[in-house]
Amino acid sequence: MLRQFLFNCRGLRPATVPLLRRARLLPVLLGSAVLLCSCVGMGAGEKPELSVPGVSFNISGQGSQPEQVGTGVQLLVLFTVLSVAPAVLLLMTAFTRIVIVLSLARTALGTQQLPPNQVVTGLGMLLTFFVMAPVFNDINENALQPYLAGRLAQPAAITRGLEPLRGFMFKQTRPADIALFMQLAKTTQPSTLEDIPLSSLLPAFVVSELKTAFQMGFLIFIPFLVIDLVVTSTLLSLGMMFLPPMLVSLPLKLLLFVMADGWNLLVESLVKSF
């Protein structure tokens, strides 16, 4: 009916066009009113009522008993540990140093997002597995397989599995960083390495890895920085002030990196640094 009405009114004056456009909204408004009335259940002489379904979040019933509340807290702690466990495990390996050095090498080349982040992270994971292979094999043979075979209890398996990781972290951690976190924790001076808790060893290891990675990154930056300085000085001496130095230095840096077999040297240096 509305279409027929609009078809018959095509010959009206232009001033009536806005009124016709507003008339097109009538079906939408009427439909919305009908839907609203049906939702609230409005009847003759009745007040509109809107019923909202109730939602209840309960764990183990009503949660009135301490045991029931404790179960919910345990589930919350379990989910939290599972969410942060991969990051903690990566921090206990060689991944931190490797991925930072690869990222700094990409920045030194000036290739923006090449290689992509996925390639840098994937190469870092592969090199991490290669470096940590002896440690993982030791954990598998002395802790995981005896535990799966039932020859070793869970607490003993965890303790034995942490020993290779602790040995790896002790070799790569500076004594000054360990002393710093032991002092911050206000613990007694340990007599042996076994007396150093993992809560102090892990952050000390990460800090040491960050320092080593930035030292290696500084050495990587030096040859590319020299190329940038030479190119910039040459362009200024030739009067080409409006030519971006990066446009000229980038091919030269890529040529130097390829001719020196840079990826081979970089990966060799990373693996041998452990």
C-alpha positions in Angstrom: 0.0 0.0 0.0 2.8 2.4 0.8 4.5 1.7 -2.5 1.3 2.4 -4.4 0.8 5.6 -2.4 4.3 6.8 -3.3 3.8 5.8 -6.9 0.6 7.9 -7.1 2.4 10.9 -5.5 5.3 11.1 -8.0 3.7 14.2 -9.6 3.7 16.2 -6.4 5.7 19.3 -5.8 9.4 19.1 -4.7 8.4 20.5 -1.3 6.5 17.3 -0.6 9.5 15.0 -1.2 10.8 15.3 2.4 7.4 14.3 3.7 7.4 11.2 1.4 10.9 10.3 2.7 9.6 10.5 6.3 6.6 8.4 5.3 9.0 5.6 4.4 10.0 5.3 8.0 6.4 4.6 9.1 6.5 0.8 8.6 9.8 0.7 10.5 8.3 2.6 13.4 5.1 0.6 13.4 7.0 -2.6 13.4 9.2 -1.5 16.2 6.2 -0.5 18.3 4.5 -3.9 17.7 7.7 -5.8 18.6 8.1 -3.7 21.8 4.5 -4.4 22.8 4.8 -8.1 22.2 8.1 -8.3 24.2 6.7 -6.5 27.3 3.4 -8.4 27.1 1.2 -5.3 27.2 -2.5 -6.0 27.5 -5.6 -4.0 28.1 -5.5 -2.4 31.5 -2.2 -4.0 32.3 1.1 -2.3 33.0 4.0 -3.1 30.8 6.4 -5.7 32.3 9.8 -6.6 31.0 11.1 -9.9 32.3 14.9 -10.3 32.2 16.2 -13.9 32.6 18.4 -14.3 35.6 21.9 -15.5 35.2 23.7 -17.2 38.0 27.4 -18.1 38.1 28.1 -20.7 40.7 30.9 -23.2 41.2 30.1 -26.3 43.1 26.6 -25.4 44.0 25.8 -22.4 46.2 29.4 -22.0 47.4 28.3 -21.9 51.1 30.9 -24.4 52.3 34.6 -23.6 52.5 35.4 -26.7 50.4 33.2 -25.5 47.6 34.8 -22.0 47.6 38.3 -23.7 47.7 37.5 -25.6 44.5 36.7 -22.4 42.7 39.9 -20.8 43.8 41.9 -23.8 42.7 40.3 -23.7 39.3 41.1 -20.0 39.0 44.7 -20.6 40.0 45.0 -23.5 37.6 43.7 -21.4 34.6 46.1 -18.6 35.6 49.1 -20.9 35.7 48.2 -22.5 32.4 48.0 -19.1 30.7 51.4 -17.9 31.9 53.2 -21.2 31.8 54.3 -21.0 28.1 55.8 -17.5 28.7 57.7 -18.7 31.8 59.0 -21.8 30.0 60.3 -19.6 27.1 62.1 -17.3 29.6 63.9 -20.4 31.1 65.4 -21.2 27.7 67.6 -19.6 25.1 64.7 -18.0 23.3 65.1 -14.5 24.9 68.6 -13.9 23.7 68.0 -15.4 20.2 64.9 -13.5 19.3 66.3 -10.2 20.6 69.5 -10.5 18.6 67.5 -11.5 15.4 65.2 -8.5 15.9 68.2 -6.1 16.4 69.9 -7.5 13.3 66.7 -6.7 11.3 66.7 -3.2 12.7 70.3 -2.7 11.9 69.7 -3.7 8.3 66.9 -1.1 8.1 64.5 -3.4 6.2 61.5 -2.4 8.3 59.4 -5.5 8.6 61.5 -7.9 6.6 61.9 -10.7 7.6 58.4 -10.6 9.1 57.8 -11.2 12.8 56.5 -14.7 12.1 59.8 -15.6 10.4 61.9 -14.1 13.2 59.9 -15.8 15.9 59.9 -19.1 14.0 63.6 -19.1 13.5 64.1 -18.2 17.1 62.0 -21.2 18.2 63.9 -23.5 15.9 67.3 -22.3 17.2 66.0 -22.5 20.8 65.0 -26.2 20.3 68.4 -26.8 18.7 70.3 -25.2 21.6 68.1 -26.7 24.3 68.1 -30.2 22.8 70.6 -31.7 25.3 68.7 -30.2 28.2 65.4 -31.5 26.9 66.8 -35.0 26.3 68.2 -35.0 29.9 64.8 -34.1 31.3 63.1 -36.7 29.2 65.4 -39.5 30.1 65.8 -38.8 33.8 62.5 -37.3 34.8 59.7 -37.7 32.3 60.1 -41.3 31.3 60.6 -42.6 34.8 57.5 -40.7 35.9 55.4 -42.1 33.1 56.7 -45.6 33.8 55.7 -45.2 37.5 59.2 -45.5 38.8 59.3 -41.9 40.1 56.8 -39.9 42.1 55.6 -36.5 40.9 57.5 -34.3 43.3 60.7 -36.2 42.7 60.1 -36.0 38.9 59.6 -32.2 39.1 62.8 -31.8 41.1 64.8 -34.0 38.8 63.4 -32.2 35.8 64.4 -28.8 37.0 68.0 -29.8 37.6 69.1 -29.6 33.9 67.3 -26.3 33.5 68.9 -24.9 36.6 72.3 -26.0 35.4 71.7 -24.3 32.0 70.6 -21.1 33.6 73.5 -21.1 36.1 76.0 -21.2 33.2 74.4 -18.2 31.4 73.7 -16.1 34.5 76.1 -13.5 35.9 76.9 -13.8 39.6 76.2 -10.1 40.1 72.6 -10.6 38.9 72.1 -13.5 41.2 73.5 -11.5 44.1 71.2 -8.6 43.2 68.0 -10.7 43.4 69.2 -12.6 46.5 69.7 -9.2 48.2 66.3 -7.9 47.0 64.7 -11.0 48.4 66.5 -10.5 51.7 67.6 -14.1 51.9 70.7 -15.5 53.6 73.9 -15.9 51.6 73.7 -19.4 49.9 76.6 -21.8 50.5 76.0 -23.8 47.3 74.2 -23.4 44.0 71.4 -25.7 45.2 70.5 -23.2 47.9 69.6 -20.5 45.4 65.8 -20.6 44.9 64.3 -20.6 41.5 62.4 -17.4 42.3 65.8 -15.6 42.4 67.5 -17.5 39.7 64.9 -17.1 36.9 64.8 -13.2 37.0 68.6 -13.1 37.3 68.9 -15.3 34.2 66.5 -13.2 32.2 68.4 -10.0 33.1 71.7 -11.6 32.1 70.2 -12.7 28.8 69.0 -9.2 28.0 72.4 -7.8 28.7 74.1 -10.4 26.5 71.6 -9.9 23.7 72.1 -6.1 23.7 75.9 -6.5 23.7 75.7 -8.8 20.6 73.2 -6.3 19.0 75.7 -3.4 19.5 78.4 -5.4 17.6 75.9 -6.1 14.8 75.1 -2.4 14.5 78.7 -1.2 14.0 79.3 -2.1 10.3 75.9 -1.0 9.2 76.3 2.3 11.1 79.6 2.9 9.3 77.8 2.4 5.9 75.1 4.9 6.9 77.7 7.5 7.9 79.7 7.1 4.7 76.7 7.3 2.5 75.3 10.4 4.4 78.7 12.2 4.2 79.0 11.4 0.5 75.5 12.6 -0.4 76.1 15.9 1.5 79.4 16.5 -0.2 77.8 16.0 -3.6 75.0 18.4 -2.7 72.3 15.7 -2.8 70.6 16.9 0.3 67.1 15.9 -0.8 68.0 12.3 -1.6 67.2 10.1 1.4 70.4 8.4 2.6 68.4 5.2 3.4 67.6 4.8 -0.2 71.3 4.4 -1.1 72.6 2.7 2.1 70.0 0.0 2.2 71.2 -1.8 -1.0 74.8 -1.5 0.2 73.9 -3.0 3.6 72.0 -5.8 2.0 75.0 -6.4 -0.4 77.4 -6.5 2.6 75.2 -8.8 4.6 74.8 -11.2 1.7 78.5 -11.2 0.6 79.6 -11.9 4.2 77.0 -14.7 4.5 75.4 -12.8 7.4 72.8 -15.3 8.4 75.3 -18.1 8.7 77.6 -15.9 10.9 74.7 -14.7 12.9 73.3 -18.1 13.7 76.8 -19.5 14.4 77.5 -16.7 16.8 74.2 -17.2 18.6 74.6 -21.0 19.0 78.2 -20.7 20.1 77.3 -18.0 22.6 75.6 -20.7 24.7 
